[in-house]
Amino acid sequence: MDIRTLVDIAIEEDPRAPCLWVPSEAWPEFCSAIRQRPNLIGAVIYRNKTVRDGGPATDIVTGSQQGWRA
């Protein structure tokens, strides 16, 4: 599965999340797939979501998964 498909799945699984983080390794491929370049703060808007580079060796994470406590 390509990164754009994985991002689409993440958005569909958590439609209320305002943002999404993509692994650094897949970030250039994702930006190419959606034909956008990051803005000055390093984000792109895709399907009404703010999408950012999430750092190396991370999973695709939605905004609502940030800050969860066990």
Protein Blocks (a to p, Z undefined) as FASTA:
>chain_A
ZZklmmmmmmmmmmmbmbdcddfklmmmmmmmnopacdfkopaceehiacddebehiacd
dfklgoiaZZ
